[in-house]
Amino acid sequence: MRASAERHATRPVKVAVDFPAPLFRETEQAAHELSVNRSQLIRSAVESFLRQRNREKLERAIAESFQANRDL
C-alpha cells in the first residue's frame, strides 16, 4: 500500500494560473531562451521560491532559538 501512496504523491497535477499578459510574454521568452517548456520553467521557479522560503524559515527559527537561549 505504501508504494501505491508514493506513486500517487508524485503524479503530476494540472494547475491553471492566470498571468497578466506582460508576465506571460516574459515567461514564454524565458522558456524559449532556456530551451525548456513553460511548465518546466514555472515548476523550477516555484521550487526555487519554496527552497528559499524554507531556508529563510529555518534561519529565523535558528536565530530565535539563539535569542531565546542566549543567557545559557
Backbone as JSON, one array per atom type, in Angstrom:
{
  "sequence": "MRASAERHATRPVKVAVDFPAPLFRETEQAAHELSVNRSQLIRSAVESFLRQRNREKLERAIAESFQANRDL",
  "N": [[0.82, -1.19, 0.0], [1.99, 1.2, 0.63], [3.75, 1.76, -1.51], [1.91, 2.33, -3.49], [0.76, 4.68, -2.48], [2.99, 6.36, -2.62], [3.37, 6.48, -5.4], [1.09, 7.88, -6.15], [1.59, 10.28, -4.88], [3.56, 11.43, -6.42], [2.41, 11.87, -8.81], [1.75, 14.0, -11.51], [-0.02, 17.08, -11.2], [-2.42, 19.03, -12.69], [-2.5, 22.55, -13.03], [-4.17, 25.57, -13.21], [-3.3, 28.81, -13.97], [-3.63, 32.28, -13.81], [-2.03, 34.74, -15.66], [-0.83, 38.04, -15.94], [-0.75, 39.63, -19.13], [1.83, 40.81, -19.91], [3.61, 39.45, -18.13], [3.18, 36.82, -18.89], [4.17, 36.88, -21.54], [6.87, 37.43, -20.99], [7.52, 35.16, -19.56], [7.17, 33.17, -21.52], [9.21, 33.96, -23.28], [11.5, 33.61, -21.66], [11.36, 30.83, -21.23], [11.75, 29.94, -23.84], [14.38, 30.93, -24.32], [15.78, 29.43, -22.45], [15.42, 26.93, -23.38], [13.39, 25.23, -22.43], [10.15, 23.93, -21.6], [7.14, 25.8, -20.88], [5.86, 24.82, -18.57], [7.97, 23.47, -17.27], [9.65, 25.64, -16.71], [8.05, 27.24, -14.99], [7.56, 25.4, -12.92], [10.18, 25.03, -11.99], [10.74, 27.64, -11.11], [8.89, 27.9, -9.0], [9.77, 25.84, -7.31], [12.31, 26.84, -6.66], [11.59, 29.22, -5.33], [10.23, 28.1, -3.11], [12.3, 26.61, -1.88], [13.99, 28.74, -1.1], [12.25, 30.1, 0.61], [11.85, 28.16, 2.62], [14.47, 27.97, 3.57], [14.8, 30.53, 4.63], [12.84, 30.43, 6.66], [13.97, 28.46, 8.31], [16.39, 29.72, 9.02], [15.33, 31.88, 10.48], [14.14, 30.48, 12.6], [16.39, 29.34, 13.8], [17.77, 31.67, 14.56], [15.89, 32.71, 16.37], [15.97, 30.69, 18.29], [18.61, 30.88, 19.22], [18.44, 33.44, 20.29], [16.5, 33.06, 22.29], [17.91, 31.38, 23.96], [20.18, 32.72, 24.76], [21.21, 33.41, 27.24], [22.09, 31.12, 28.4]],
  "CA": [[0.0, 0.0, 0.0], [2.89, 2.35, 0.7], [4.22, 2.06, -2.86], [0.8, 2.96, -4.19], [0.65, 6.06, -1.98], [4.12, 7.1, -3.17], [3.11, 6.72, -6.82], [0.09, 8.93, -6.24], [2.18, 11.53, -4.4], [4.41, 12.01, -7.45], [1.63, 12.05, -10.03], [1.57, 15.42, -11.82], [-1.33, 17.69, -11.01], [-2.59, 20.19, -13.56], [-2.83, 23.78, -12.32], [-4.46, 26.71, -14.1], [-2.84, 30.05, -13.34], [-3.81, 33.48, -14.63], [-0.87, 35.62, -15.72], [-1.02, 39.25, -16.74], [-0.15, 39.43, -20.46], [3.29, 41.05, -19.96], [4.32, 38.38, -17.42], [3.08, 35.64, -19.74], [5.13, 37.04, -22.65], [8.22, 37.3, -20.44], [7.67, 33.73, -19.22], [7.36, 32.47, -22.79], [10.55, 34.32, -23.79], [12.5, 32.94, -20.82], [11.3, 29.4, -21.53], [12.4, 29.77, -25.15], [15.82, 31.16, -24.16], [16.35, 28.36, -21.64], [15.11, 25.67, -24.07], [12.51, 24.39, -21.61], [8.77, 24.32, -21.84], [6.59, 26.72, -19.89], [5.62, 24.08, -17.32], [9.26, 23.25, -16.61], [10.13, 26.93, -16.19], [7.23, 27.64, -13.84], [7.84, 24.44, -11.85], [11.51, 25.36, -11.47], [10.63, 28.9, -10.37], [8.18, 27.64, -7.74], [10.68, 25.06, -6.47], [13.34, 27.77, -6.17], [10.94, 30.08, -4.35], [9.94, 27.33, -1.9], [13.58, 26.34, -1.22], [14.42, 29.98, -0.46], [11.32, 30.36, 1.72], [12.17, 27.2, 3.69], [15.76, 28.36, 4.12], [14.55, 31.71, 5.47], [12.13, 29.98, 7.86], [14.95, 27.77, 9.15], [17.29, 30.73, 9.57], [14.58, 32.6, 11.51], [13.98, 29.58, 13.75], [17.71, 29.24, 14.44], [18.03, 32.95, 15.22], [15.0, 32.8, 17.54], [16.47, 29.76, 19.27], [19.8, 31.51, 19.83], [17.96, 34.57, 21.1], [15.82, 32.52, 23.48], [18.87, 30.68, 24.82], [21.43, 33.5, 24.83], [21.73, 33.51, 28.61], [22.54, 29.8, 28.89]],
  "C": [[0.87, 1.25, 0.0], [3.38, 2.74, -0.69], [3.14, 2.75, -3.67], [0.65, 4.41, -3.77], [1.78, 6.92, -2.53], [3.92, 7.42, -4.64], [2.11, 7.86, -6.97], [0.65, 10.27, -5.81], [3.02, 12.21, -5.49], [3.68, 12.22, -8.78], [1.47, 13.55, -10.3], [0.13, 15.87, -11.63], [-1.4, 18.92, -11.9], [-3.05, 21.38, -12.73], [-3.08, 24.86, -13.36], [-4.11, 27.98, -13.34], [-3.08, 31.2, -14.31], [-2.58, 34.36, -14.51], [-1.29, 36.91, -16.41], [-0.26, 39.06, -18.06], [1.35, 39.71, -20.49], [4.1, 39.95, -19.26], [4.29, 37.1, -18.24], [4.1, 35.72, -20.88], [6.57, 36.87, -22.15], [8.52, 35.85, -20.07], [7.93, 32.91, -20.48], [8.77, 32.73, -23.35], [11.64, 33.6, -22.99], [12.53, 31.44, -21.09], [12.0, 29.1, -22.86], [13.92, 29.89, -25.01], [16.5, 30.03, -23.4], [16.12, 26.98, -22.25], [14.36, 24.7, -23.16], [11.08, 24.78, -21.95], [8.27, 25.18, -20.68], [6.38, 26.03, -18.54], [6.92, 23.86, -16.55], [9.79, 24.54, -15.99], [9.36, 27.33, -14.93], [7.48, 26.71, -12.66], [9.19, 24.75, -11.19], [11.47, 26.64, -10.63], [9.95, 28.69, -9.02], [9.07, 26.84, -6.79], [11.75, 25.95, -5.86], [12.77, 28.68, -5.09], [10.72, 29.34, -3.03], [11.22, 26.96, -1.15], [14.06, 27.56, -0.46], [13.55, 30.28, 0.75], [11.61, 29.44, 2.9], [13.49, 27.54, 4.36], [15.59, 29.56, 5.06], [13.82, 31.35, 6.75], [13.08, 29.29, 8.83], [15.9, 28.76, 9.8], [16.61, 31.53, 10.67], [14.44, 31.76, 12.77], [15.29, 29.45, 14.51], [18.01, 30.53, 15.2], [17.15, 33.11, 16.46], [15.46, 31.86, 18.65], [17.69, 30.32, 19.98], [19.38, 32.64, 20.75], [17.32, 34.08, 22.39], [16.79, 31.89, 24.47], [20.18, 31.44, 25.04], [22.03, 33.55, 26.22], [22.25, 32.19, 29.15], [24.01, 29.6, 28.74]]
}
